[in-house]
Amino acid sequence: RVSSAWKSTVHHWLVAQGRFYTAAEDHDLASLVVLGHKAWQHFFPDTPHPLGQQLIIGTSAFEVIGVMSERGAESGAQDYDDMVFIPYNAGRARVYQSQTQPDYVVVEAMSSADVHAAETAMRQLLIARHGGREDFGIGNAAARIQAEAATRQSMAMMLGLIAAVSLVVGGIGVMNVMLMTVKERTREIGIRMAVGARQRDILRQFLTEASLVTLVGGSAGLVVGLALGAVLIAVGVSVVFSVRAMLGAFACAVITGLVFGYKPAQTAARLDPVRALAGE
């Protein structure tokens, strides 16, 4: 299949080899062609790099300047990888001489929220230019956009629940560690109280220790995450590091330490100094 009206950036489709043709080349009737992934394997099965090869379309030769990345089909449509793409003006001049207008035009809205407004505006404009007749059709990807939004929301909820469970489990672990610490340091707490430490001093000490425990764990997790991200980048996977997410992770670590460390710290602060000094 040949498509003569296509813009790779509108469909967010990357070129795997070579490049896509430019607007200037389209204006100059350049005989250029970009192959879909399967079209490349069909026309040049023994050529790992088909750039510079000639492909006969109709009765004209077109030079291969690029190969698109593998994409597949969407919503039951024809497989995009079977297509080849040529400049529109060159297609009209050399392949579709009898066709004076494009069959369809693809338009990208600024955001998914503007899709319906853009569709309404285009319909009104086309009706006005067609003399009041609606002899055209306009379709949008609203269903796919809604499905993607629902999927993203479900994934975000699932990841949020996993993160919440992880925080609770980690917080329980911090609480257990701090309770054992209080039990093992009962005599130390009694000595501090005997030399003038107040309850809020003991409370502040153990809350600080609990926060340090979670901060150390958060730092270790951050280092492991950065290391895994570096490994993924090294193998060609696209990874984005977010400073906001890192700061959020540290904030969650501090909050977890304060929340789950408060009860052990309160237990330590409320110890009877006489019993604490007598404890082993």
Secondary structure, DSSP 8 states (H G I E B T S, - for coil): -EESS--TTTTT--EEEE----HHHHHTT--EEEE-HHHHHHH-TT-S--TT-EEEETTEEEEEEEEE-----STT---GGG-EE--HHHHHHHT-TT--S-S------SSGGGHHHHHHHHHHHHHHHTTT---S-----HHHHHHHHHHHHHHHHHHHHHHHHHHHHHHHHHHHHHHHHHHHTHHHHHHHHHTT--HHHHHHHHHHHHHHHHHHHHHHHHHHHHHHHHHHHHTT------HHHHHHHHHHHHHHHHHHHHHHHHHHHT--HHHHHH--
